[in-house]
Amino acid sequence: MSQYEELTTTMTDQRYLVEALTEMGYKPEVQTAGTALRGYGGVSWSKPVQVTIPRDQLRGALAPVGFGRDGAGVFQAVIDDLDQKCGLDKTWLGRIAQAYKERQTMSVAKTKGYVFRGREVVQTPQGPKVQLRFAVR
Amino acid sequence: MQEKLITVEIDENGNSFIDLEGFNGQGCSDVAKDFRGGDSVKHSRKKREFYSQTAVVKQSPQQT
């Protein structure tokens, strides 16, 4: 029988998290007050999660994935342990964190008045790296 | 005058690295602070340009 496990992230802004998930092709559900997470065979997670990716959007997954804020306001990912062995693992979570950081960086740059000069993806043995270039106005 | 460029590299785990070109002295710290936001800094390394401008600033009073 599977069970939910919590994986640590450093993401704190719900807007960027939702945008990152959307960019990756998901349609996340947001419950600002938090909701329970229930998976295959009655498996559940006791703490509320604010952002959920429904199971039917996760190919072959046993359970939905949730992101719930901890006491410090940081989102922690809640993923079924069997699903982690089928692709919803730390690498997948890393891609979400990468997309999150890109959104956050673009937003900060726009707010602070920097001029966007381009985006490049560099393939490395560890995975793709995103390079964003800006100039001072 | 050399254009001031900022390159933000984001790795496969969401860790970011900021590289600044054309900045001198304290200006680079302000830009780094903008892009850092609430994130913590793991490593910081100042380029030669940082110190070169500092030297110019220190020399200025002697020239007047």
N, CA and C atoms of all chains as a GROMACS GRO file, in nm:
protein
  603
    1MET      N    1   0.085  -0.120   0.000
    1MET     CA    2   0.000   0.000   0.000
    1MET      C    3   0.089   0.126   0.000
    2SER      N    4   0.044   0.220  -0.076
    2SER     CA    5   0.125   0.342  -0.086
    2SER      C    6   0.091   0.440   0.026
    3GLN      N    7   0.174   0.542   0.035
    3GLN     CA    8   0.148   0.647   0.134
    3GLN      C    9   0.204   0.779   0.082
    4TYR      N   10   0.146   0.886   0.133
    4TYR     CA   11   0.196   1.018   0.096
    4TYR      C   12   0.325   1.049   0.171
    5GLU      N   13   0.413   1.120   0.102
    5GLU     CA   14   0.536   1.168   0.165
    5GLU      C   15   0.554   1.316   0.132
    6GLU      N   16   0.620   1.386   0.222
    6GLU     CA   17   0.644   1.528   0.203
    6GLU      C   18   0.786   1.550   0.152
    7LEU      N   19   0.799   1.625   0.043
    7LEU     CA   20   0.930   1.659  -0.012
    7LEU      C   21   0.952   1.809   0.000
    8THR      N   22   1.070   1.843   0.045
    8THR     CA   23   1.101   1.983   0.074
    8THR      C   24   1.121   2.066  -0.054
    9THR      N   25   1.067   2.186  -0.053
    9THR     CA   26   1.097   2.283  -0.158
    9THR      C   27   1.133   2.415  -0.091
   10THR      N   28   1.171   2.514  -0.172
   10THR     CA   29   1.199   2.647  -0.118
   10THR      C   30   1.100   2.749  -0.173
   11MET      N   31   0.995   2.701  -0.240
   11MET     CA   32   0.900   2.790  -0.305
   11MET      C   33   0.804   2.851  -0.202
   12THR      N   34   0.781   2.979  -0.214
   12THR     CA   35   0.695   3.047  -0.117
   12THR      C   36   0.578   3.123  -0.181
   13ASP      N   37   0.591   3.157  -0.308
   13ASP     CA   38   0.490   3.240  -0.372
   13ASP      C   39   0.393   3.153  -0.454
   14GLN      N   40   0.268   3.154  -0.413
   14GLN     CA   41   0.168   3.068  -0.478
   14GLN      C   42   0.150   3.103  -0.625
   15ARG      N   43   0.160   3.231  -0.656
   15ARG     CA   44   0.138   3.275  -0.795
   15ARG      C   45   0.241   3.213  -0.888
   16TYR      N   46   0.368   3.220  -0.848
   16TYR     CA   47   0.473   3.164  -0.934
   16TYR      C   48   0.463   3.012  -0.941
   17LEU      N   49   0.421   2.951  -0.832
   17LEU     CA   50   0.406   2.805  -0.832
   17LEU      C   51   0.298   2.763  -0.931
   18VAL      N   52   0.185   2.832  -0.926
   18VAL     CA   53   0.076   2.799  -1.018
   18VAL      C   54   0.118   2.826  -1.162
   19GLU      N   55   0.189   2.937  -1.184
   19GLU     CA   56   0.235   2.968  -1.320
   19GLU      C   57   0.334   2.863  -1.370
   20ALA      N   58   0.421   2.816  -1.280
   20ALA     CA   59   0.519   2.715  -1.319
   20ALA      C   60   0.449   2.585  -1.357
   21LEU      N   61   0.352   2.545  -1.278
   21LEU     CA   62   0.280   2.421  -1.307
   21LEU      C   63   0.200   2.434  -1.438
   22THR      N   64   0.143   2.550  -1.459
   22THR     CA   65   0.068   2.574  -1.582
   22THR      C   66   0.159   2.568  -1.703
   23GLU      N   67   0.277   2.627  -1.688
   23GLU     CA   68   0.375   2.625  -1.797
   23GLU      C   69   0.414   2.480  -1.831
   24MET      N   70   0.411   2.394  -1.732
   24MET     CA   71   0.447   2.254  -1.754
   24MET      C   72   0.330   2.171  -1.806
   25GLY      N   73   0.217   2.238  -1.830
   25GLY     CA   74   0.105   2.169  -1.892
   25GLY      C   75  -0.004   2.123  -1.799
   26TYR      N   76   0.008   2.153  -1.670
   26TYR     CA   77  -0.094   2.113  -1.574
   26TYR      C   78  -0.196   2.224  -1.556
   27LYS      N   79  -0.310   2.187  -1.502
   27LYS     CA   80  -0.412   2.285  -1.464
   27LYS      C   81  -0.434   2.271  -1.314
   28PRO      N   82  -0.345   2.332  -1.236
   28PRO     CA   83  -0.353   2.314  -1.091
   28PRO      C   84  -0.478   2.378  -1.031
   29GLU      N   85  -0.525   2.315  -0.925
   29GLU     CA   86  -0.641   2.369  -0.852
   29GLU      C   87  -0.589   2.439  -0.728
   30VAL      N   88  -0.646   2.556  -0.701
   30VAL     CA   89  -0.601   2.636  -0.587
   30VAL      C   90  -0.713   2.646  -0.483
   31GLN      N   91  -0.681   2.611  -0.363
   31GLN     CA   92  -0.772   2.629  -0.249
   31GLN      C   93  -0.694   2.705  -0.144
   32THR      N   94  -0.710   2.835  -0.144
   32THR     CA   95  -0.628   2.920  -0.057
   32THR      C   96  -0.636   2.878   0.089
   33ALA      N   97  -0.754   2.838   0.131
   33ALA     CA   98  -0.770   2.798   0.271
   33ALA      C   99  -0.712   2.659   0.298
   34GLY      N  100  -0.685   2.587   0.192
   34GLY     CA  101  -0.630   2.452   0.208
   34GLY      C  102  -0.737   2.345   0.200
   35THR      N  103  -0.697   2.230   0.151
   35THR     CA  104  -0.791   2.119   0.139
   35THR      C  105  -0.718   1.987   0.168
   36ALA      N  106  -0.796   1.885   0.194
   36ALA     CA  107  -0.735   1.755   0.221
   36ALA      C  108  -0.690   1.690   0.091
   37LEU      N  109  -0.594   1.601   0.103
   37LEU     CA  110  -0.542   1.531  -0.014
   37LEU      C  111  -0.572   1.383   0.003
   38ARG      N  112  -0.640   1.328  -0.095
   38ARG     CA  113  -0.674   1.186  -0.087
   38ARG      C  114  -0.623   1.114  -0.211
   39GLY      N  115  -0.564   0.997  -0.187
   39GLY     CA  116  -0.508   0.922  -0.297
   39GLY      C  117  -0.569   0.785  -0.312
   40TYR      N  118  -0.497   0.699  -0.378
   40TYR     CA  119  -0.544   0.565  -0.410
   40TYR      C  120  -0.566   0.482  -0.284
   41GLY      N  121  -0.677   0.410  -0.280
   41GLY     CA  122  -0.704   0.318  -0.169
   41GLY      C  123  -0.729   0.388  -0.037
   42GLY      N  124  -0.776   0.511  -0.044
   42GLY     CA  125  -0.807   0.581   0.080
   42GLY      C  126  -0.688   0.646   0.148
   43VAL      N  127  -0.575   0.644   0.081
   43VAL     CA  128  -0.458   0.711   0.137
   43VAL      C  129  -0.485   0.861   0.146
   44SER      N  130  -0.449   0.921   0.256
   44SER     CA  131  -0.474   1.065   0.270
   44SER      C  132  -0.356   1.132   0.340
   45TRP      N  133  -0.358   1.266   0.333
   45TRP     CA  134  -0.254   1.347   0.396
   45TRP      C  135  -0.324   1.438   0.496
   46SER      N  136  -0.276   1.438   0.616
   46SER     CA  137  -0.349   1.505   0.724
   46SER      C  138  -0.343   1.657   0.718
   47LYS      N  139  -0.233   1.712   0.666
   47LYS     CA  140  -0.221   1.858   0.663
   47LYS      C  141  -0.287   1.914   0.536
   48PRO      N  142  -0.342   2.035   0.544
   48PRO     CA  143  -0.406   2.093   0.424
   48PRO      C  144  -0.303   2.134   0.319
   49VAL      N  145  -0.344   2.121   0.193
   49VAL     CA  146  -0.260   2.168   0.083
   49VAL      C  147  -0.336   2.278   0.009
   50GLN      N  148  -0.263   2.375  -0.042
   50GLN     CA  149  -0.326   2.490  -0.108
   50GLN      C  150  -0.329   2.474  -0.261
   51VAL      N  151  -0.236   2.400  -0.315
   51VAL     CA  152  -0.230   2.381  -0.460
   51VAL      C  153  -0.229   2.231  -0.489
   52THR      N  154  -0.315   2.189  -0.581
   52THR     CA  155  -0.327   2.046  -0.611
   52THR      C  156  -0.319   2.023  -0.762
   53ILE      N  157  -0.246   1.920  -0.800
   53ILE     CA  158  -0.253   1.871  -0.938
   53ILE      C  159  -0.338   1.745  -0.933
   54PRO      N  160  -0.458   1.748  -0.994
   54PRO     CA  161  -0.545   1.630  -0.990
   54PRO      C  162  -0.479   1.508  -1.053
   55ARG      N  163  -0.518   1.394  -1.006
   55ARG     CA  164  -0.458   1.268  -1.050
   55ARG      C  165  -0.472   1.247  -1.201
   56ASP      N  166  -0.588   1.289  -1.257
   56ASP     CA  167  -0.609   1.263  -1.399
   56ASP      C  168  -0.516   1.345  -1.490
   57GLN      N  169  -0.445   1.442  -1.431
   57GLN     CA  170  -0.348   1.518  -1.509
   57GLN      C  171  -0.206   1.460  -1.499
   58LEU      N  172  -0.192   1.359  -1.414
   58LEU     CA  173  -0.061   1.299  -1.390
   58LEU      C  174  -0.064   1.158  -1.449
   59ARG      N  175  -0.005   1.145  -1.565
   59ARG     CA  176  -0.014   1.019  -1.640
   59ARG      C  177   0.027   0.898  -1.554
   60GLY      N  178  -0.068   0.808  -1.533
   60GLY     CA  179  -0.039   0.684  -1.462
   60GLY      C  180  -0.024   0.696  -1.312
   61ALA      N  181  -0.048   0.813  -1.259
   61ALA     CA  182  -0.026   0.832  -1.114
   61ALA      C  183  -0.138   0.768  -1.032
   62LEU      N  184  -0.104   0.729  -0.910
   62LEU     CA  185  -0.202   0.671  -0.820
   62LEU      C  186  -0.277   0.778  -0.742
   63ALA      N  187  -0.215   0.894  -0.727
   63ALA     CA  188  -0.274   0.995  -0.638
   63ALA      C  189  -0.245   1.136  -0.687
   64PRO      N  190  -0.330   1.230  -0.648
   64PRO     CA  191  -0.300   1.369  -0.681
   64PRO      C  192  -0.177   1.416  -0.605
   65VAL      N  193  -0.113   1.520  -0.657
   65VAL     CA  194   0.002   1.581  -0.590
   65VAL      C  195  -0.044   1.712  -0.527
   66GLY      N  196   0.002   1.737  -0.407
   66GLY     CA  197  -0.035   1.861  -0.340
   66GLY      C  198   0.086   1.943  -0.301
   67PHE      N  199   0.062   2.072  -0.283
   67PHE     CA  200   0.164   2.162  -0.231
   67PHE      C  201   0.101   2.237  -0.115
   68GLY      N  202   0.155   2.214   0.003
   68GLY     CA  203   0.099   2.279   0.122
   68GLY      C  204   0.203   2.363   0.193
   69ARG      N  205   0.158   2.474   0.247
   69ARG     CA  206   0.250   2.563   0.318
   69ARG      C  207   0.283   2.505   0.456
   70ASP      N  208   0.412   2.517   0.492
   70ASP     CA  209   0.450   2.478   0.627
   70ASP      C  210   0.437   2.598   0.720
   71GLY      N  211   0.481   2.584   0.843
   71GLY     CA  212   0.468   2.691   0.941
   71GLY      C  213   0.538   2.819   0.901
   72ALA      N  214   0.641   2.808   0.818
   72ALA     CA  215   0.717   2.926   0.774
   72ALA      C  216   0.664   2.982   0.642
   73GLY      N  217   0.558   2.921   0.590
   73GLY     CA  218   0.499   2.971   0.465
   73GLY      C  219   0.563   2.912   0.340
   74VAL      N  220   0.649   2.816   0.357
   74VAL     CA  221   0.717   2.753   0.242
   74VAL      C  222   0.635   2.634   0.194
   75PHE      N  223   0.617   2.625   0.062
   75PHE     CA  224   0.540   2.513   0.007
   75PHE      C  225   0.622   2.383   0.016
   76GLN      N  226   0.558   2.280   0.066
   76GLN     CA  227   0.618   2.147   0.067
   76GLN      C  228   0.534   2.059  -0.026
   77ALA      N  229   0.601   1.980  -0.106
   77ALA     CA  230   0.530   1.893  -0.201
   77ALA      C  231   0.487   1.765  -0.130
   78VAL      N  232   0.365   1.724  -0.157
   78VAL     CA  233   0.313   1.600  -0.098
   78VAL      C  234   0.284   1.504  -0.214
   79ILE      N  235   0.363   1.396  -0.221
   79ILE     CA  236   0.358   1.305  -0.335
   79ILE      C  237   0.352   1.160  -0.285
   80ASP      N  238   0.268   1.082  -0.348
   80ASP     CA  239   0.257   0.939  -0.315
   80ASP      C  240   0.393   0.872  -0.337
   81ASP      N  241   0.432   0.786  -0.245
   81ASP     CA  242   0.566   0.727  -0.255
   81ASP      C  243   0.582   0.637  -0.378
   82LEU      N  244   0.476   0.572  -0.419
   82LEU     CA  245   0.487   0.488  -0.540
   82LEU      C  246   0.495   0.575  -0.666
   83ASP      N  247   0.426   0.686  -0.664
   83ASP     CA  248   0.433   0.778  -0.778
   83ASP      C  249   0.573   0.839  -0.792
   84GLN      N  250   0.641   0.854  -0.678
   84GLN     CA  251   0.778   0.907  -0.683
   84GLN      C  252   0.869   0.812  -0.761
   85LYS      N  253   0.835   0.684  -0.758
   85LYS     CA  254   0.917   0.586  -0.830
   85LYS      C  255   0.880   0.580  -0.978
   86CYS      N  256   0.776   0.651  -1.014
   86CYS     CA  257   0.728   0.650  -1.152
   86CYS      C  258   0.737   0.789  -1.216
   87GLY      N  259   0.834   0.867  -1.175
   87GLY     CA  260   0.859   0.994  -1.242
   87GLY      C  261   0.824   1.119  -1.164
   88LEU      N  262   0.739   1.108  -1.064
   88LEU     CA  263   0.706   1.228  -0.985
   88LEU      C  264   0.805   1.237  -0.868
   89ASP      N  265   0.929   1.252  -0.903
   89ASP     CA  266   1.037   1.245  -0.804
   89ASP      C  267   1.107   1.380  -0.785
   90LYS      N  268   1.222   1.376  -0.726
   90LYS     CA  269   1.294   1.502  -0.700
   90LYS      C  270   1.338   1.571  -0.829
   91THR      N  271   1.364   1.493  -0.932
   91THR     CA  272   1.399   1.554  -1.061
   91THR      C  273   1.281   1.632  -1.116
   92TRP      N  274   1.165   1.573  -1.109
   92TRP     CA  275   1.042   1.639  -1.154
   92TRP      C  276   1.016   1.765  -1.071
   93LEU      N  277   1.036   1.750  -0.941
   93LEU     CA  278   1.018   1.864  -0.852
   93LEU      C  279   1.120   1.974  -0.883
   94GLY      N  280   1.240   1.933  -0.924
   94GLY     CA  281   1.342   2.029  -0.961
   94GLY      C  282   1.300   2.111  -1.083
   95ARG      N  283   1.234   2.044  -1.178
   95ARG     CA  284   1.187   2.116  -1.297
   95ARG      C  285   1.080   2.219  -1.259
   96ILE      N  286   0.997   2.184  -1.163
   96ILE     CA  287   0.897   2.280  -1.115
   96ILE      C  288   0.968   2.398  -1.049
   97ALA      N  289   1.067   2.368  -0.967
   97ALA     CA  290   1.142   2.475  -0.900
   97ALA      C  291   1.214   2.564  -1.001
   98GLN      N  292   1.262   2.503  -1.108
   98GLN     CA  293   1.330   2.580  -1.213
   98GLN      C  294   1.232   2.674  -1.283
   99ALA      N  295   1.115   2.621  -1.318
   99ALA     CA  296   1.014   2.705  -1.384
   99ALA      C  297   0.966   2.815  -1.289
  100TYR      N  298   0.954   2.782  -1.162
  100TYR     CA  299   0.913   2.879  -1.059
  100TYR      C  300   1.015   2.993  -1.054
  101LYS      N  301   1.142   2.957  -1.047
  101LYS     CA  302   1.248   3.057  -1.035
  101LYS      C  303   1.253   3.146  -1.159
  102GLU      N  304   1.227   3.088  -1.274
  102GLU     CA  305   1.228   3.167  -1.397
  102GLU      C  306   1.115   3.270  -1.394
  103ARG      N  307   0.997   3.226  -1.353
  103ARG     CA  308   0.884   3.318  -1.341
  103ARG      C  309   0.914   3.429  -1.241
  104GLN      N  310   0.970   3.390  -1.129
  104GLN     CA  311   1.002   3.487  -1.024
  104GLN      C  312   1.105   3.589  -1.074
  105THR      N  313   1.206   3.539  -1.143
  105THR     CA  314   1.312   3.628  -1.194
  105THR      C  315   1.257   3.726  -1.296
  106MET      N  316   1.175   3.677  -1.387
  106MET     CA  317   1.117   3.765  -1.489
  106MET      C  318   1.029   3.872  -1.425
  107SER      N  319   0.955   3.832  -1.322
  107SER     CA  320   0.867   3.927  -1.255
  107SER      C  321   0.947   4.035  -1.182
  108VAL      N  322   1.052   3.992  -1.112
  108VAL     CA  323   1.136   4.087  -1.039
  108VAL      C  324   1.202   4.183  -1.137
  109ALA      N  325   1.253   4.130  -1.247
  109ALA     CA  326   1.321   4.214  -1.346
  109ALA      C  327   1.226   4.320  -1.402
  110LYS      N  328   1.104   4.278  -1.430
  110LYS     CA  329   1.005   4.372  -1.485
  110LYS      C  330   0.972   4.480  -1.382
  111THR      N  331   0.951   4.437  -1.259
  111THR     CA  332   0.916   4.531  -1.152
  111THR      C  333   1.026   4.632  -1.128
  112LYS      N  334   1.151   4.586  -1.134
  112LYS     CA  335   1.265   4.673  -1.103
  112LYS      C  336   1.313   4.752  -1.225
  113GLY      N  337   1.253   4.727  -1.341
  113GLY     CA  338   1.285   4.807  -1.458
  113GLY      C  339   1.402   4.759  -1.541
  114TYR      N  340   1.444   4.636  -1.523
  114TYR     CA  341   1.552   4.583  -1.607
  114TYR      C  342   1.499   4.547  -1.745
  115VAL      N  343   1.586   4.554  -1.845
  115VAL     CA  344   1.547   4.528  -1.983
  115VAL      C  345   1.582   4.383  -2.020
  116PHE      N  346   1.481   4.308  -2.059
  116PHE     CA  347   1.502   4.167  -2.095
  116PHE      C  348   1.579   4.158  -2.226
  117ARG      N  349   1.686   4.080  -2.226
  117ARG     CA  350   1.771   4.070  -2.345
  117ARG      C  351   1.771   3.930  -2.407
  118GLY      N  352   1.709   3.836  -2.343
  118GLY     CA  353   1.701   3.705  -2.406
  118GLY      C  354   1.704   3.588  -2.309
  119ARG      N  355   1.662   3.475  -2.363
  119ARG     CA  356   1.655   3.351  -2.285
  119ARG      C  357   1.722   3.240  -2.365
  120GLU      N  358   1.799   3.162  -2.295
  120GLU     CA  359   1.868   3.052  -2.363
  120GLU      C  360   1.864   2.929  -2.272
  121VAL      N  361   1.844   2.814  -2.333
  121VAL     CA  362   1.847   2.690  -2.257
  121VAL      C  363   1.974   2.614  -2.295
  122VAL      N  364   2.053   2.585  -2.194
  122VAL     CA  365   2.179   2.514  -2.216
  122VAL      C  366   2.164   2.372  -2.162
  123GLN      N  367   2.186   2.275  -2.251
  123GLN     CA  368   2.175   2.136  -2.208
  123GLN      C  369   2.305   2.093  -2.139
  124THR      N  370   2.291   2.034  -2.023
  124THR     CA  371   2.407   1.984  -1.950
  124THR      C  372   2.380   1.838  -1.909
  125PRO      N  373   2.481   1.764  -1.872
  125PRO     CA  374   2.459   1.626  -1.828
  125PRO      C  375   2.363   1.617  -1.710
  126GLN      N  376   2.358   1.722  -1.629
  126GLN     CA  377   2.269   1.720  -1.512
  126GLN      C  378   2.125   1.756  -1.550
  127GLY      N  379   2.109   1.823  -1.663
  127GLY     CA  380   1.977   1.867  -1.705
  127GLY      C  381   1.985   2.004  -1.768
  128PRO      N  382   1.873   2.054  -1.820
  128PRO     CA  383   1.876   2.184  -1.885
  128PRO      C  384   1.892   2.300  -1.786
  129LYS      N  385   1.975   2.396  -1.827
  129LYS     CA  386   1.991   2.517  -1.748
  129LYS      C  387   1.934   2.633  -1.826
  130VAL      N  388   1.861   2.718  -1.759
  130VAL     CA  389   1.800   2.834  -1.824
  130VAL      C  390   1.883   2.957  -1.794
  131GLN      N  391   1.918   3.029  -1.900
  131GLN     CA  392   1.993   3.154  -1.883
  131GLN      C  393   1.905   3.270  -1.926
  132LEU      N  394   1.887   3.363  -1.837
  132LEU     CA  395   1.810   3.484  -1.866
  132LEU      C  396   1.905   3.602  -1.861
  133ARG      N  397   1.896   3.687  -1.963
  133ARG     CA  398   1.987   3.802  -1.968
  133ARG      C  399   1.908   3.933  -1.963
  134PHE      N  400   1.960   4.024  -1.886
  134PHE     CA  401   1.896   4.155  -1.868
  134PHE      C  402   2.000   4.266  -1.878
  135ALA      N  403   1.954   4.383  -1.910
  135ALA     CA  404   2.042   4.500  -1.911
  135ALA      C  405   1.981   4.605  -1.820
  136VAL      N  406   2.066   4.696  -1.777
  136VAL     CA  407   2.018   4.805  -1.694
  136VAL      C  408   1.966   4.915  -1.784
  137ARG      N  409   1.846   4.962  -1.756
  137ARG     CA  410   1.785   5.066  -1.839
  137ARG      C  411   1.863   5.195  -1.830
  138MET      N  412   3.076   5.346  -2.349
  138MET     CA  413   3.062   5.292  -2.214
  138MET      C  414   3.006   5.149  -2.223
  139GLN      N  415   3.067   5.059  -2.148
  139GLN     CA  416   3.024   4.920  -2.152
  139GLN      C  417   2.883   4.904  -2.093
  140GLU      N  418   2.800   4.828  -2.164
  140GLU     CA  419   2.665   4.805  -2.116
  140GLU      C  420   2.668   4.715  -1.993
  141LYS      N  421   2.581   4.745  -1.901
  141LYS     CA  422   2.572   4.664  -1.779
  141LYS      C  423   2.476   4.550  -1.803
  142LEU      N  424   2.528   4.429  -1.796
  142LEU     CA  425   2.448   4.310  -1.826
  142LEU      C  426   2.437   4.219  -1.704
  143ILE      N  427   2.322   4.161  -1.691
  143ILE     CA  428   2.297   4.067  -1.582
  143ILE      C  429   2.256   3.933  -1.644
  144THR      N  430   2.323   3.828  -1.606
  144THR     CA  431   2.284   3.694  -1.650
  144THR      C  432   2.242   3.614  -1.528
  145VAL      N  433   2.119   3.564  -1.533
  145VAL     CA  434   2.070   3.478  -1.426
  145VAL      C  435   2.059   3.337  -1.482
  146GLU      N  436   2.135   3.247  -1.424
  146GLU     CA  437   2.131   3.107  -1.469
  146GLU      C  438   2.058   3.025  -1.364
  147ILE      N  439   1.960   2.948  -1.411
  147ILE     CA  440   1.879   2.867  -1.320
  147ILE      C  441   1.902   2.721  -1.354
  148ASP      N  442   1.951   2.646  -1.258
  148ASP     CA  443   1.984   2.506  -1.287
  148ASP      C  444   1.861   2.416  -1.276
  149GLU      N  445   1.883   2.287  -1.296
  149GLU     CA  446   1.775   2.190  -1.306
  149GLU      C  447   1.703   2.168  -1.172
  150ASN      N  448   1.758   2.226  -1.065
  150ASN     CA  449   1.694   2.213  -0.934
  150ASN      C  450   1.633   2.345  -0.886
  151GLY      N  451   1.641   2.446  -0.972
  151GLY     CA  452   1.585   2.575  -0.934
  151GLY      C  453   1.683   2.664  -0.861
  152ASN      N  454   1.807   2.620  -0.850
  152ASN     CA  455   1.909   2.707  -0.789
  152ASN      C  456   1.952   2.811  -0.892
  153SER      N  457   1.972   2.934  -0.849
  153SER     CA  458   2.008   3.037  -0.945
  153SER      C  459   2.147   3.093  -0.917
  154PHE      N  460   2.209   3.140  -1.026
  154PHE     CA  461   2.343   3.198  -1.020
  154PHE      C  462   2.336   3.331  -1.096
  155ILE      N  463   2.386   3.434  -1.034
  155ILE     CA  464   2.380   3.566  -1.097
  155ILE      C  465   2.520   3.610  -1.137
  156ASP      N  466   2.535   3.647  -1.264
  156ASP     CA  467   2.663   3.696  -1.313
  156ASP      C  468   2.644   3.839  -1.363
  157LEU      N  469   2.729   3.929  -1.320
  157LEU     CA  470   2.716   4.070  -1.357
  157LEU      C  471   2.836   4.113  -1.440
  158GLU      N  472   2.808   4.182  -1.550
  158GLU     CA  473   2.914   4.233  -1.636
  158GLU      C  474   2.900   4.384  -1.649
  159GLY      N  475   3.013   4.454  -1.640
  159GLY     CA  476   3.013   4.598  -1.660
  159GLY      C  477   2.980   4.678  -1.536
  160PHE      N  478   2.964   4.612  -1.424
  160PHE     CA  479   2.935   4.682  -1.300
  160PHE      C  480   3.064   4.709  -1.224
  161ASN      N  481   3.064   4.815  -1.149
  161ASN     CA  482   3.179   4.845  -1.065
  161ASN      C  483   3.131   4.876  -0.924
  162GLY      N  484   3.211   4.837  -0.829
  162GLY     CA  485   3.184   4.874  -0.690
  162GLY      C  486   3.050   4.830  -0.638
  163GLN      N  487   2.989   4.917  -0.560
  163GLN     CA  488   2.868   4.882  -0.486
  163GLN      C  489   2.748   4.856  -0.576
  164GLY      N  490   2.754   4.909  -0.699
  164GLY     CA  491   2.640   4.892  -0.790
  164GLY      C  492   2.600   4.748  -0.810
  165CYS      N  493   2.699   4.659  -0.812
  165CYS     CA  494   2.667   4.518  -0.835
  165CYS      C  495   2.594   4.458  -0.717
  166SER      N  496   2.624   4.506  -0.599
  166SER     CA  497   2.555   4.453  -0.480
  166SER      C  498   2.407   4.488  -0.483
  167ASP      N  499   2.377   4.608  -0.530
  167ASP     CA  500   2.237   4.650  -0.536
  167ASP      C  501   2.159   4.564  -0.636
  168VAL      N  502   2.220   4.537  -0.751
  168VAL     CA  503   2.154   4.455  -0.853
  168VAL      C  504   2.136   4.312  -0.801
  169ALA      N  505   2.239   4.260  -0.741
  169ALA     CA  506   2.232   4.123  -0.687
  169ALA      C  507   2.119   4.114  -0.584
  170LYS      N  508   2.105   4.218  -0.506
  170LYS     CA  509   1.999   4.221  -0.404
  170LYS      C  510   1.862   4.219  -0.469
  171ASP      N  511   1.848   4.294  -0.580
  171ASP     CA  512   1.720   4.296  -0.652
  171ASP      C  513   1.678   4.156  -0.694
  172PHE      N  514   1.772   4.084  -0.754
  172PHE     CA  515   1.739   3.952  -0.811
  172PHE      C  516   1.738   3.842  -0.706
  173ARG      N  517   1.804   3.866  -0.597
  173ARG     CA  518   1.808   3.763  -0.492
  173ARG      C  519   1.672   3.750  -0.424
  174GLY      N  520   1.605   3.863  -0.407
  174GLY     CA  521   1.476   3.861  -0.339
  174GLY      C  522   1.491   3.806  -0.199
  175GLY      N  523   1.407   3.710  -0.164
  175GLY     CA  524   1.413   3.652  -0.031
  175GLY      C  525   1.499   3.528  -0.022
  176ASP      N  526   1.567   3.496  -0.133
  176ASP     CA  527   1.650   3.375  -0.133
  176ASP      C  528   1.777   3.397  -0.052
  177SER      N  529   1.831   3.287  -0.004
  177SER     CA  530   1.956   3.296   0.069
  177SER      C  531   2.074   3.279  -0.028
  178VAL      N  532   2.187   3.337   0.009
  178VAL     CA  533   2.306   3.329  -0.076
  178VAL      C  534   2.396   3.216  -0.024
  179LYS      N  535   2.432   3.126  -0.114
  179LYS     CA  536   2.521   3.016  -0.074
  179LYS      C  537   2.667   3.053  -0.102
  180HIS      N  538   2.689   3.114  -0.216
  180HIS     CA  539   2.826   3.152  -0.253
  180HIS      C  540   2.823   3.292  -0.316
  181SER      N  541   2.923   3.370  -0.286
  181SER     CA  542   2.934   3.502  -0.346
  181SER      C  543   3.081   3.528  -0.379
  182ARG      N  544   3.105   3.573  -0.501
  182ARG     CA  545   3.243   3.601  -0.541
  182ARG      C  546   3.247   3.731  -0.618
  183LYS      N  547   3.334   3.819  -0.576
  183LYS     CA  548   3.344   3.949  -0.642
  183LYS      C  549   3.445   3.941  -0.756
  184LYS      N  550   3.410   4.003  -0.869
  184LYS     CA  551   3.500   4.006  -0.984
  184LYS      C  552   3.603   4.118  -0.967
  185ARG      N  553   3.701   4.117  -1.057
  185ARG     CA  554   3.807   4.217  -1.051
  185ARG      C  555   3.750   4.360  -1.063
  186GLU      N  556   3.644   4.374  -1.144
  186GLU     CA  557   3.585   4.507  -1.166
  186GLU      C  558   3.540   4.572  -1.035
  187PHE      N  559   3.492   4.490  -0.945
  187PHE     CA  560   3.444   4.543  -0.817
  187PHE      C  561   3.555   4.620  -0.747
  188TYR      N  562   3.673   4.562  -0.745
  188TYR     CA  563   3.784   4.623  -0.674
  188TYR      C  564   3.846   4.739  -0.754
  189SER      N  565   3.842   4.730  -0.887
  189SER     CA  566   3.901   4.835  -0.968
  189SER      C  567   3.829   4.967  -0.947
  190GLN      N  568   3.696   4.962  -0.941
  190GLN     CA  569   3.620   5.085  -0.920
  190GLN      C  570   3.644   5.138  -0.780
  191THR      N  571   3.656   5.046  -0.684
  191THR     CA  572   3.681   5.087  -0.547
  191THR      C  573   3.812   5.166  -0.541
  192ALA      N  574   3.911   5.118  -0.617
  192ALA     CA  575   4.039   5.186  -0.618
  192ALA      C  576   4.027   5.326  -0.677
  193VAL      N  577   3.950   5.338  -0.785
  193VAL     CA  578   3.931   5.469  -0.847
  193VAL      C  579   3.865   5.565  -0.750
  194VAL      N  580   3.767   5.517  -0.681
  194VAL     CA  581   3.695   5.601  -0.585
  194VAL      C  582   3.790   5.650  -0.477
  195LYS      N  583   3.876   5.563  -0.432
  195LYS     CA  584   3.968   5.601  -0.325
  195LYS      C  585   4.069   5.702  -0.374
  196GLN      N  586   4.103   5.694  -0.503
  196GLN     CA  587   4.204   5.785  -0.557
  196GLN      C  588   4.149   5.924  -0.585
  197SER      N  589   4.020   5.934  -0.603
  197SER     CA  590   3.960   6.060  -0.644
  197SER      C  591   3.994   6.178  -0.555
  198PRO      N  592   3.984   6.164  -0.424
  198PRO     CA  593   4.014   6.279  -0.339
  198PRO      C  594   4.158   6.327  -0.354
  199GLN      N  595   4.251   6.239  -0.385
  199GLN     CA  596   4.391   6.276  -0.397
  199GLN      C  597   4.417   6.356  -0.525
  200GLN      N  598   4.329   6.337  -0.625
  200GLN     CA  599   4.349   6.404  -0.753
  200GLN      C  600   4.301   6.548  -0.748
  201THR      N  601   4.216   6.580  -0.653
  201THR     CA  602   4.161   6.716  -0.650
  201THR      C  603   4.247   6.809  -0.568
   0.00000   0.00000   0.00000
